Amino acid sequence: MIRILGLVAALMFAIPAFAQPLPANLDKQNTIVIDSTKGRIVIKLRTDIAPQHAERIKQLARDGFYNNVPFHRVMDGFMAQTGDGQNFNGTGGSKYPNLKAEFSNVPFKRGVVGMARAASPDSANSQFFICFADASFLNGKYTVVGDVVSGMDVVDKLKKAPANSASGTVTDPDKMLKVQVASDIK
């Protein structure tokens, strides 16, 4: 019952986000809209440098895989990670096979979206992260898949892990309530 009340409250706060217009001049076929418990985040996918990863994110959004998925790992000054629609805790992927790395020379900086992966460079699947700040130590080691074009103020508001948490795991995390490809929004 408490979870239902929490979800209802989260949806009430998110309703204004669902009505927000998108930034002008976006390629809506390659833009992801995340309506979260804190507001709306709009991501331009980088099909020019990571076409397979961008297609995967669009596919999973259209499957509804990302709906109600938590930002399970949020480290202040570093990044916010989400996309585990299987286990909801950062240990899962999707029903689709892992993707071959699409590394580029695009630097990881504030607002850049990267694909999370395990030790193998070719293990990205469904999870992704948004950088709060420059993270040059990730350059050339993770796939850049997009850029936040609207809503970094929302990303900044996401509940963060305690400062002493090495894993960055968040208790009672914020969620992506609904994730859609912009061209699919009616």
C-alpha positions as CSV (number, residue, x, y, z in Angstrom):
1,M,0.0,0.0,0.0
2,I,2.8,2.4,0.9
3,R,4.5,1.7,-2.5
4,I,1.2,2.5,-4.3
5,L,0.9,5.7,-2.4
6,G,4.5,6.6,-3.2
7,L,4.0,5.9,-6.9
8,V,0.8,8.0,-7.0
9,A,2.7,10.9,-5.3
10,A,5.6,10.5,-7.7
11,L,3.2,10.6,-10.7
12,M,1.4,13.7,-9.3
13,F,4.8,15.6,-9.2
14,A,5.7,14.3,-12.7
15,I,2.5,15.3,-14.4
16,P,3.8,18.8,-15.2
17,A,6.9,17.2,-16.7
18,F,4.8,15.1,-19.1
19,A,3.3,18.3,-20.6
20,Q,6.6,20.1,-21.2
21,P,7.5,21.0,-24.8
22,L,10.6,19.5,-26.3
23,P,13.6,21.8,-27.3
24,A,13.4,23.1,-30.9
25,N,15.3,21.5,-33.8
26,L,15.7,18.0,-32.4
27,D,15.7,14.9,-34.6
28,K,12.8,13.3,-32.8
29,Q,13.6,9.9,-34.3
30,N,16.9,10.0,-32.4
31,T,15.9,11.7,-29.1
32,I,14.9,10.0,-25.9
33,V,12.5,11.6,-23.4
34,I,12.8,10.4,-19.8
35,D,10.0,11.5,-17.5
36,S,11.5,10.9,-14.0
37,T,10.3,11.4,-10.4
38,K,12.3,14.7,-10.5
39,G,11.2,15.9,-13.9
40,R,12.0,15.6,-17.6
41,I,15.3,14.7,-19.2
42,V,15.8,14.9,-22.9
43,I,18.7,13.1,-24.5
44,K,19.9,13.5,-28.1
45,L,21.3,10.1,-29.2
46,R,24.6,10.1,-31.0
47,T,23.8,7.8,-34.0
48,D,26.8,9.3,-35.8
49,I,29.3,7.7,-33.3
50,A,27.3,4.9,-31.7
51,P,24.5,3.7,-34.0
52,Q,24.1,0.2,-32.5
53,H,23.9,1.6,-28.9
54,A,21.5,4.3,-29.9
55,E,19.2,1.8,-31.6
56,R,19.3,-0.4,-28.5
57,I,18.2,2.4,-26.3
58,K,15.3,3.3,-28.7
59,Q,14.3,-0.4,-28.9
60,L,14.2,-0.8,-25.1
61,A,12.3,2.5,-24.7
62,R,9.7,1.2,-27.2
63,D,9.6,-2.1,-25.4
64,G,8.7,-0.3,-22.2
65,F,11.8,-1.8,-20.6
66,Y,13.0,1.4,-19.0
67,N,9.6,2.4,-17.4
68,N,9.8,2.6,-13.6
69,V,13.5,1.7,-13.6
70,P,15.6,3.3,-10.8
71,F,18.7,5.5,-11.0
72,H,20.3,2.8,-8.9
73,R,23.9,4.2,-8.8
74,V,24.2,8.0,-8.3
75,M,27.6,9.4,-7.3
76,D,27.7,13.2,-6.6
77,G,30.2,14.9,-8.9
78,F,30.5,11.8,-11.2
79,M,27.4,10.2,-12.7
80,A,23.9,8.9,-12.4
81,Q,23.4,5.3,-13.7
82,T,20.1,3.6,-14.7
83,G,18.8,1.1,-17.2
84,D,18.5,-2.2,-15.3
85,G,14.9,-3.1,-16.2
86,Q,15.6,-6.7,-15.4
87,N,16.7,-6.7,-11.7
88,F,16.3,-3.0,-10.9
89,N,19.6,-2.9,-8.9
90,G,22.4,-2.6,-11.5
91,T,23.1,-6.3,-12.0
92,G,20.8,-7.0,-15.0
93,G,20.6,-6.4,-18.7
94,S,17.9,-7.0,-21.3
95,K,16.8,-10.0,-23.3
96,Y,19.0,-8.8,-26.2
97,P,22.7,-9.7,-26.7
98,N,25.5,-7.5,-25.5
99,L,26.8,-4.9,-27.9
100,K,30.2,-4.5,-29.4
101,A,32.0,-1.3,-28.2
102,E,31.6,1.8,-30.3
103,F,34.3,3.9,-28.7
104,S,35.0,7.4,-30.0
105,N,37.2,10.3,-29.3
106,V,34.2,12.3,-27.9
107,P,35.1,13.2,-24.3
108,F,33.0,12.5,-21.3
109,K,32.0,15.8,-19.8
110,R,28.9,17.2,-18.0
111,G,25.7,16.0,-19.7
112,V,27.3,13.3,-21.8
113,V,25.5,9.9,-21.7
114,G,27.6,6.8,-21.8
115,M,26.8,3.1,-21.9
116,A,27.6,1.2,-18.7
117,R,29.3,-2.2,-19.1
118,A,31.1,-4.9,-17.2
119,A,34.9,-5.6,-17.5
120,S,34.7,-6.6,-21.2
121,P,34.5,-3.6,-23.6
122,D,31.9,-5.5,-25.5
123,S,29.5,-6.0,-22.6
124,A,27.2,-3.0,-22.8
125,N,23.5,-4.0,-22.9
126,S,20.8,-1.7,-21.5
127,Q,22.4,0.4,-18.7
128,F,23.6,3.9,-19.3
129,F,24.9,6.8,-17.2
130,I,24.7,10.6,-17.3
131,C,27.9,12.5,-16.3
132,F,27.5,15.3,-13.7
133,A,31.0,16.6,-14.5
134,D,34.0,15.9,-16.7
135,A,35.1,12.3,-16.4
136,S,38.1,12.2,-18.8
137,F,39.3,8.9,-17.2
138,L,36.4,7.2,-19.1
139,N,37.5,8.6,-22.5
140,G,38.0,5.9,-25.1
141,K,37.0,3.2,-22.6
142,Y,33.2,3.5,-22.7
143,T,30.8,4.2,-25.5
144,V,29.4,7.7,-25.7
145,V,25.7,7.3,-26.8
146,G,24.2,10.7,-26.3
147,D,24.0,14.2,-24.8
148,V,21.5,15.7,-22.4
149,V,20.0,18.6,-24.3
150,S,17.4,19.5,-21.7
151,G,17.0,18.6,-18.0
152,M,20.5,18.6,-16.5
153,D,18.9,20.5,-13.7
154,V,16.7,17.5,-13.2
155,V,19.7,15.1,-13.3
156,D,21.3,17.3,-10.6
157,K,18.3,16.8,-8.3
158,L,18.4,13.0,-8.4
159,K,18.9,11.4,-5.0
160,K,22.6,10.6,-4.5
161,A,24.4,7.9,-2.6
162,P,26.0,8.8,0.7
163,A,29.4,10.5,0.2
164,N,31.1,7.5,1.9
165,S,29.5,4.9,-0.4
166,A,32.2,3.4,-2.6
167,S,29.5,1.7,-4.8
168,G,27.3,4.7,-5.2
169,T,24.2,2.6,-4.5
170,V,21.2,4.7,-3.7
171,T,18.6,3.6,-1.1
172,D,15.0,4.5,-2.2
173,P,16.2,5.9,-5.5
174,D,14.5,8.2,-8.0
175,K,13.1,6.5,-11.1
176,M,12.6,6.9,-14.8
177,L,8.8,6.7,-14.8
178,K,8.4,6.7,-18.5
179,V,11.0,6.6,-21.3
180,Q,10.0,7.3,-24.9
181,V,11.5,8.0,-28.3
182,A,10.4,11.6,-28.9
183,S,8.8,10.8,-32.3
184,D,6.5,8.3,-30.5
185,I,5.0,10.9,-28.1
186,K,1.5,11.7,-29.0
